[in-house]
Amino acid sequence: MSIEVGTKVTGKVTGITNFGAFVELEGGKTGLVHISEVADSYVKDIHDILTVGDEVTVKVMNVGDDGKIGLSIRRAIDKPESEKSASSSYSARKPRAAVKKPTFEKPEDFESKMSRFLKDSDERLTTIKRQSESKRGGRGARRG
């Protein structure tokens, strides 16, 4: 039997790496199931789901010109119609975090802007004076 894209076949897990699992298919050919194609949820460690020697049903995702075969376990599982339509429809998806809309305030008048600027400026000058006094060795010390 030739391996064609889109067909479901059974195979045996022959090796596991940190990026996926190698599955031996009919005819002695070997394909790779990437870790992202093992389960529908996030897989931190593939050893939690698969072990060497497991029989798995996989779907052939691609066959490269160099003979590499890409496989998927999660796409080989038939989902009920209600799950398929729910996962593909936009309205059933999780809503994104609410985007905070900018609030427009009444613009400040010149006097309030000026008083805020002077206050900030005084605070910065006071901080700079304190820092420079401590470096000179005391309060009000004069440079030599």
C-alpha positions in Angstrom: 0.0 0.0 0.0 1.4 3.4 -1.0 1.3 6.2 1.5 -0.8 9.1 0.3 -1.5 12.5 1.9 -4.8 12.5 3.9 -5.0 8.7 4.5 -5.2 7.2 8.0 -2.9 4.4 8.8 -1.8 2.5 11.9 1.8 2.3 13.0 4.1 1.5 15.9 6.1 4.1 17.8 9.7 3.2 17.3 11.4 6.3 18.9 10.7 9.4 20.9 12.6 12.6 20.9 12.0 16.0 22.5 10.4 17.3 19.3 8.2 14.3 18.4 7.8 10.6 17.8 8.9 8.3 15.0 6.2 5.9 13.8 6.9 2.9 11.7 4.2 2.5 9.1 3.2 -0.4 6.8 5.9 -1.3 4.3 8.7 -0.5 6.7 8.5 3.3 6.1 9.0 5.6 9.0 7.3 9.0 9.6 7.5 11.7 12.2 4.7 13.0 14.4 5.7 16.4 15.6 5.0 17.2 19.3 2.4 19.8 18.2 0.5 17.1 16.4 0.3 14.6 19.2 -2.7 16.1 21.1 -5.2 18.9 20.9 -3.9 20.5 24.1 -0.3 21.7 24.9 2.1 18.8 25.3 5.1 19.7 27.5 6.6 16.2 27.6 5.8 13.7 24.9 6.7 10.8 27.2 3.5 11.6 29.2 1.4 10.6 26.2 3.4 8.1 24.1 5.9 5.3 24.8 8.0 3.2 22.5 6.0 0.3 21.2 2.5 1.9 21.3 0.2 1.2 18.4 -1.2 4.5 17.1 -3.5 5.7 14.3 -2.0 8.6 12.4 -3.1 10.7 9.4 -0.5 11.4 6.7 -0.1 15.1 6.5 2.7 15.4 3.9 5.2 13.3 2.0 8.3 15.2 1.0 10.4 14.7 -2.1 13.2 13.4 0.1 11.0 10.7 1.5 10.2 12.3 4.8 6.6 11.6 6.0 4.8 14.1 8.2 2.2 12.5 10.5 -0.5 13.7 12.9 -2.2 11.8 15.7 -4.6 14.6 16.7 -6.0 15.0 13.2 -6.5 11.2 12.9 -9.1 11.3 15.6 -12.6 11.8 14.3 -14.4 14.5 16.2 -18.2 14.7 16.5 -19.9 17.2 14.1 -20.8 19.5 17.0 -17.2 19.8 18.0 -16.0 20.4 14.5 -18.5 23.2 13.8 -17.9 24.8 17.2 -14.1 24.9 16.8 -14.3 26.3 13.3 -16.9 29.0 13.9 -15.8 32.4 15.0 -18.6 32.9 17.5 -17.7 29.9 19.5 -14.1 30.9 20.0 -12.9 32.4 23.3 -13.3 36.1 23.3 -10.1 38.1 23.3 -9.3 40.2 26.3 -11.3 43.3 26.4 -9.4 46.1 24.7 -9.3 49.2 26.8 -10.6 52.1 24.9 -8.9 55.4 25.4 -10.9 57.8 27.5 -10.8 61.4 26.3 -10.5 63.9 29.1 -11.1 67.6 29.0 -7.8 69.3 27.9 -5.9 71.0 30.7 -5.7 74.8 30.6 -2.3 76.5 30.5 -2.1 77.4 34.2 -2.7 73.8 35.4 -0.1 72.5 33.0 2.4 75.1 34.2 1.7 74.4 37.9 2.1 70.6 37.3 5.4 71.2 35.5 6.8 73.4 38.3 5.9 70.8 40.9 7.6 68.0 39.0 10.6 70.2 38.3 11.0 71.1 42.0 10.7 67.4 43.0 13.5 66.5 40.5 15.7 69.3 41.7 15.3 68.3 45.3 16.2 64.7 44.5 19.3 65.8 42.5 20.5 68.0 45.4 20.1 65.2 47.9 22.1 62.8 45.7 24.9 65.3 45.0 25.2 66.3 48.7 25.8 62.7 49.8 28.5 62.3 47.2 30.3 65.4 48.4 30.6 64.2 52.0 28.0 66.2 53.8 25.6 69.0 53.9 26.6 72.1 52.2 30.3 71.2 51.8 32.1 73.4 49.5 34.3 72.2 46.7 38.0 72.9 47.2 
